[in-house]
Amino acid sequence: MIIDNQMHGSNYKLVLKWNRSFFYIIAVSIFACSCITQRDMEYIKDDDSQIVLFDEASIDDYLLKPNDDLFIQISSLDDISSNVFLGTNAQQSMQTGAMQAYGASLVAYTIDKDGFLHLPIVGKLYVQGISLTKAGDRIQTSLNNVLSQPKVTVKLVNRYVSVLGEVRSPGHFSYSKEKMTIFDVISLAGDITTYGDRQQVILTRNEEGKNKRICINLTESDILSSQYYYIRPNDIIYVKPLKKRFWGLREFPYAVILSSITTALLIYNVTR
């Protein structure tokens, strides 16, 4: 009987020791796999401290398409006649310099599904597939017989970009700059979070009626000369989470883990 009790006690201690070791291994593995390093959070990594030059990233002219909203400003020696292209609100906004994106959209002209722009006096103009500059030239040509020395400026109103995924403030953002880099857009969303994968940023872009999916690595310096360095209107940017994010360190139950460790140590001290 004494031998049986001794064997039973030895087995119990062996099982307890194995459970404790297994628990430690699991805990260490979770923390090791979930560790976010400084390198994971860096942009444009380059071990070379010297200045590196890159060719400026190219950006093609935006080509107009159906449903684009255009703000058209027309001036001429005959100001009264040119005002027919603008509503009262637009005239007041331009005089006070308060024309904002929303205000511009209220007086914008929309390209119809067939690619035509409908303007007062001028009538229908086909503008699909051409740049803003060429659209302005086309409108100006059509006004030469109507206004005295007309000057036309065309701006795209619906410049929007969507940012989703592991960023601090995901959303749908409007912008007015002609050139907007992918870093500018990410800054609008409050930067990528600690758990965002800077090597797996997905850019979705519609070109010629087809959606294109591009994977961008923001940790490589080559992005500075990439054709995708500048974003286009209606681009969608999705920042994928790191695989380490799976462990959920943002909401990791530290209190539960520490409590479990304390309990395990207490049981060990009592039973050894």
C-alpha positions as CSV (number, residue, x, y, z in Angstrom):
1,M,0.0,0.0,0.0
2,I,2.8,2.4,0.9
3,I,4.5,1.5,-2.4
4,D,1.3,2.3,-4.3
5,N,0.9,5.6,-2.6
6,Q,4.5,6.5,-3.4
7,M,4.0,5.6,-7.0
8,H,0.8,7.5,-7.2
9,G,2.5,10.6,-5.7
10,S,5.4,10.3,-8.1
11,N,3.0,10.0,-11.1
12,Y,1.1,13.1,-9.8
13,K,4.2,15.1,-9.5
14,L,5.3,14.0,-13.0
15,V,2.0,14.9,-14.5
16,L,2.1,18.3,-12.7
17,K,5.6,18.9,-13.9
18,W,4.7,18.0,-17.5
19,N,1.6,20.3,-17.4
20,R,3.7,23.1,-16.0
21,S,6.3,22.7,-18.7
22,F,3.7,22.5,-21.4
23,F,2.0,25.6,-20.1
24,Y,5.3,27.5,-20.2
25,I,6.1,26.3,-23.7
26,I,2.6,27.5,-24.9
27,A,2.9,30.9,-23.2
28,V,6.4,31.5,-24.6
29,S,5.3,30.4,-28.1
30,I,2.3,32.8,-28.1
31,F,4.4,35.7,-27.0
32,A,7.2,34.9,-29.4
33,C,4.9,34.5,-32.4
34,S,2.9,37.6,-31.5
35,C,5.9,39.9,-31.1
36,I,5.7,43.0,-33.3
37,T,9.3,44.2,-34.1
38,Q,10.4,47.7,-35.0
39,R,11.3,46.4,-38.5
40,D,7.6,45.4,-39.0
41,M,6.6,49.1,-38.5
42,E,9.1,50.8,-40.8
43,Y,8.5,52.3,-44.2
44,I,11.1,52.4,-47.0
45,K,13.7,50.3,-45.3
46,D,17.2,50.9,-46.5
47,D,20.3,49.8,-44.7
48,D,22.4,52.3,-46.7
49,S,22.7,55.6,-44.9
50,Q,23.8,57.4,-48.1
51,I,21.4,59.5,-50.1
52,V,19.7,57.5,-52.8
53,L,18.2,59.1,-55.9
54,F,15.2,57.8,-57.7
55,D,13.5,58.9,-60.9
56,E,10.3,60.8,-60.2
57,A,7.3,58.4,-60.4
58,S,5.3,59.0,-63.6
59,I,1.6,59.8,-63.5
60,D,-0.5,59.8,-66.6
61,D,-3.2,62.3,-67.2
62,Y,-6.6,61.3,-65.8
63,L,-9.0,60.4,-68.6
64,L,-12.6,61.4,-68.2
65,K,-15.3,58.7,-68.0
66,P,-19.1,58.6,-67.5
67,N,-20.4,59.9,-64.2
68,D,-17.4,62.2,-63.6
69,D,-18.4,65.5,-62.2
70,L,-16.6,68.6,-63.6
71,F,-16.5,72.0,-62.2
72,I,-16.1,74.4,-65.2
73,Q,-15.0,78.0,-64.7
74,I,-15.4,80.2,-67.8
75,S,-14.2,83.8,-68.0
76,S,-14.1,86.2,-70.9
77,L,-14.1,89.9,-71.7
78,D,-17.9,89.6,-71.5
79,D,-18.3,88.6,-67.9
80,I,-22.1,88.9,-67.9
81,S,-22.4,86.4,-70.7
82,S,-20.0,83.9,-69.1
83,N,-21.9,83.9,-65.9
84,V,-24.7,81.9,-67.5
85,F,-22.6,78.8,-67.0
86,L,-22.6,79.3,-63.2
87,G,-25.4,79.4,-60.7
88,T,-25.9,82.2,-58.2
89,N,-24.4,80.1,-55.4
90,A,-21.3,79.4,-57.4
91,Q,-20.8,83.1,-58.3
92,Q,-21.1,84.1,-54.7
93,S,-18.7,81.4,-53.6
94,M,-16.1,82.3,-56.3
95,Q,-16.3,86.0,-55.3
96,T,-15.7,85.2,-51.6
97,G,-13.1,82.5,-52.4
98,A,-15.2,79.9,-50.4
99,M,-15.8,77.3,-53.1
100,Q,-15.4,73.9,-51.4
101,A,-15.6,70.4,-52.8
102,Y,-19.2,70.0,-51.8
103,G,-20.2,73.4,-53.1
104,A,-18.4,72.6,-56.4
105,S,-20.3,69.4,-56.7
106,L,-23.6,71.3,-56.5
107,V,-22.7,73.3,-59.6
108,A,-20.8,70.6,-61.4
109,Y,-21.6,69.2,-64.8
110,T,-21.9,65.4,-65.0
111,I,-20.7,63.4,-67.9
112,D,-23.6,61.1,-69.0
113,K,-23.4,57.4,-69.6
114,D,-22.6,58.0,-73.3
115,G,-19.6,60.3,-72.5
116,F,-21.3,63.6,-73.3
117,L,-21.2,66.8,-71.4
118,H,-24.3,69.0,-71.6
119,L,-23.5,72.8,-71.3
120,P,-25.7,75.9,-71.7
121,I,-25.6,77.5,-75.1
122,V,-22.8,75.0,-76.2
123,G,-25.0,71.9,-76.1
124,K,-23.5,68.4,-76.1
125,L,-19.7,67.8,-76.1
126,Y,-18.1,64.4,-76.2
127,V,-15.4,64.3,-73.6
128,Q,-15.0,60.7,-72.6
129,G,-11.5,59.3,-72.8
130,I,-9.7,62.7,-72.9
131,S,-7.8,64.7,-70.2
132,L,-9.1,67.7,-68.3
133,T,-6.9,70.0,-70.3
134,K,-8.2,68.7,-73.6
135,A,-11.8,68.9,-72.3
136,G,-11.1,72.6,-71.4
137,D,-9.7,73.2,-74.9
138,R,-12.7,71.6,-76.5
139,I,-15.1,73.7,-74.5
140,Q,-13.1,76.9,-75.2
141,T,-13.1,76.2,-78.9
142,S,-16.9,75.8,-78.9
143,L,-17.2,79.2,-77.1
144,N,-15.1,81.2,-79.5
145,N,-18.1,82.2,-81.5
146,V,-20.2,83.0,-78.4
147,L,-17.9,84.8,-76.0
148,S,-15.1,87.3,-76.4
149,Q,-11.7,85.6,-75.8
150,P,-13.1,82.9,-73.5
151,K,-10.8,81.2,-71.0
152,V,-11.9,77.8,-69.6
153,T,-10.7,76.0,-66.5
154,V,-11.9,72.4,-65.8
155,K,-11.5,70.7,-62.5
156,L,-12.5,67.2,-61.5
157,V,-14.9,67.3,-58.5
158,N,-15.2,63.7,-57.6
159,R,-11.6,63.0,-56.4
160,Y,-12.1,60.4,-53.8
161,V,-10.1,57.5,-52.4
162,S,-11.1,54.8,-49.9
163,V,-8.7,53.4,-47.3
164,L,-9.6,50.2,-45.5
165,G,-8.0,47.6,-43.2
166,E,-5.4,48.1,-40.5
167,V,-5.4,51.9,-40.4
168,R,-6.3,54.2,-37.5
169,S,-9.2,56.0,-39.3
170,P,-10.5,54.0,-42.3
171,G,-12.9,55.9,-44.5
172,H,-13.8,57.6,-47.8
173,F,-11.7,60.7,-48.3
174,S,-12.0,63.6,-50.8
175,Y,-8.9,65.5,-52.0
176,S,-8.2,68.3,-54.4
177,K,-4.5,67.9,-55.2
178,E,-3.5,67.0,-58.7
179,K,-0.8,64.7,-57.3
180,M,-1.5,62.6,-54.3
181,T,0.9,59.9,-53.2
182,I,0.0,56.7,-51.4
183,F,1.7,58.0,-48.3
184,D,-0.4,61.1,-48.4
185,V,-3.5,59.0,-48.5
186,I,-2.4,56.8,-45.6
187,S,-1.7,59.9,-43.6
188,L,-5.3,60.9,-44.2
189,A,-6.4,57.7,-42.6
190,G,-4.2,58.3,-39.6
191,D,-1.3,56.0,-40.6
192,I,-1.1,52.2,-40.6
193,T,-1.6,50.6,-37.2
194,T,1.0,48.5,-35.3
195,Y,-0.7,45.4,-36.7
196,G,-0.8,46.5,-40.4
197,D,1.3,44.7,-42.9
198,R,3.3,47.4,-44.7
199,Q,4.5,44.7,-47.2
200,Q,1.0,43.7,-48.2
201,V,-0.9,46.9,-49.2
202,I,-3.5,46.2,-51.8
203,L,-4.4,48.9,-54.4
204,T,-7.6,48.4,-56.4
205,R,-7.9,50.5,-59.5
206,N,-10.4,50.6,-62.4
207,E,-8.8,51.0,-65.7
208,E,-10.6,50.8,-69.0
209,G,-13.6,49.2,-67.4
210,K,-11.6,46.5,-65.6
211,N,-10.7,46.3,-61.9
212,K,-7.0,45.9,-61.3
213,R,-5.5,44.5,-58.1
214,I,-2.0,45.6,-57.3
215,C,0.1,44.4,-54.2
216,I,2.4,47.2,-53.0
217,N,5.3,46.9,-50.6
218,L,5.8,50.2,-48.7
219,T,9.0,49.0,-47.1
220,E,10.9,49.0,-50.4
221,S,12.5,52.3,-51.5
222,D,11.6,51.4,-55.1
223,I,8.0,52.6,-54.4
224,L,9.3,56.1,-54.8
225,S,9.6,55.6,-58.6
226,S,6.8,53.1,-59.0
227,Q,3.9,53.9,-61.3
228,Y,1.6,53.2,-58.4
229,Y,3.3,55.8,-56.1
230,Y,0.6,58.4,-57.1
231,I,-3.0,57.4,-56.5
232,R,-5.8,58.0,-58.9
233,P,-9.4,59.2,-58.3
234,N,-11.6,56.3,-56.9
235,D,-8.7,54.1,-55.9
236,I,-9.3,51.7,-53.0
237,I,-6.4,51.0,-50.6
238,Y,-6.6,48.0,-48.3
239,V,-3.9,47.4,-45.6
240,K,-3.8,43.7,-44.7
241,P,-3.2,42.7,-41.1
242,L,0.0,41.0,-40.1
243,K,-0.2,37.3,-39.5
244,K,0.9,38.0,-35.9
245,R,-2.3,39.9,-35.5
246,F,-4.1,36.6,-35.4
247,W,-3.1,36.2,-31.8
248,G,-4.9,39.4,-30.9
249,L,-2.3,41.1,-28.8
250,R,-4.3,44.3,-29.0
251,E,-6.9,42.7,-26.8
252,F,-4.6,40.0,-25.3
253,P,-5.9,38.9,-21.9
254,Y,-2.8,39.8,-19.9
255,A,-4.7,39.8,-16.6
256,V,-5.9,36.2,-17.2
257,I,-2.5,35.0,-18.2
258,L,-0.8,36.5,-15.2
259,S,-3.5,35.2,-12.9
260,S,-3.1,31.7,-14.4
261,I,0.7,31.9,-13.9
262,T,0.2,33.0,-10.3
263,T,-2.2,30.2,-9.6
264,A,0.0,27.6,-11.2
265,L,3.0,28.7,-9.1
266,L,0.9,28.6,-6.0
267,I,-0.3,25.0,-6.7
268,Y,3.3,24.0,-7.4
269,N,4.6,25.4,-4.1
270,V,1.8,23.7,-2.2
271,T,2.1,20.3,-3.8
272,R,5.8,19.9,-4.2
